[in-house]
Amino acid sequence: MERNIEKVMFTQQQLQSKIQEMAAQISEEYAGKDPVFIGVLKGVVLFFSDFCKNVTIPCQMDFMCISSYEGQHSTGKHNLKLDI
């Protein structure tokens, strides 16, 4: 384990299993429709990639980028850096 990680809450296998479960459920519920999945950058990239690879229906993907930080401090305001 990395030195700065005290405890692993979920294993990689558990995360992948849940992502597959969510993608299967959404694929079933939105069958016959054309959903648009929107990921909010930057933290969503790896999850979004795994999720979209497991979706079995036609879909569109887009991204937004929203920030409330300048450096390491929150400004309390949301700044839309990339809109869909």
N, C-alpha and C positions, 0 to 999 in steps of 0.2 A: 504494500500500500504506500501511496505517496506520503511524505512526511507531514504535509499540511492537511491531510484528510484524516479525521478522527474515526469516522464510521461510514461505511457504504450502506446506503438505505435500500437500494434496489440493484440487483445484478444486471449486467448487460442482457442476459437471457430473459429476465423478467420484463425489462423495458421493451425488448423486441417483441415479446409475446403480447404485451398490452397494445403496442402499436399495430400489430397484425390484427388483433381483435377489434380495435377501433376502426381500422380501415375496412375490415369485412362488414362490420355493422353499417357503416356509412355507405358502402358500396351497395348493400342490400336496400337500405332505406331510400337511396337516391337513384335506384335503377330506373332507366328511362328518362332521366332528367339530365341536365348539363350543369353540374355544380361548379362553382368557382371557389377554389381554396386560396385563402389569403394568409400569407405568413408575415409576421411582424419581425423585421430584421432588428438585430443581428442574431439574437439568441435562438431563433427558430430553425436555422439552416439545417443542422444535422437531423433533428426530429422531422422536419418537413420533408426532407429527402427520403428518409425511411418510410414515412407515412405514405407519400405519393407513390412510391414504388409498390406499395401493397394495395392500393386502390385498384379495383378491377373494372371500373366503369370509365367511360370517356369523361374527362374533366378538364378544366382550365386552372392554371395556377398564376398567382400574381403576388407581389410583395409590397409592403409598406415599411417605411422607416420613421419611427417616432422617437424623439429624445426629450428627456427632461433634465439632462445633466450637462453641465459645463465642467470639464475636468472630472473630479471625483465628487462633486457636490450637486445636488438637485436644485434646480431653479424654482421648482414648484409650478412651472409652466410647461405645457407640452408643445414641442416644436415638430411640425410635420415636415420631415426632410424628403420623403418620397411617398407620393400618393399613388393609388391604384389607377 
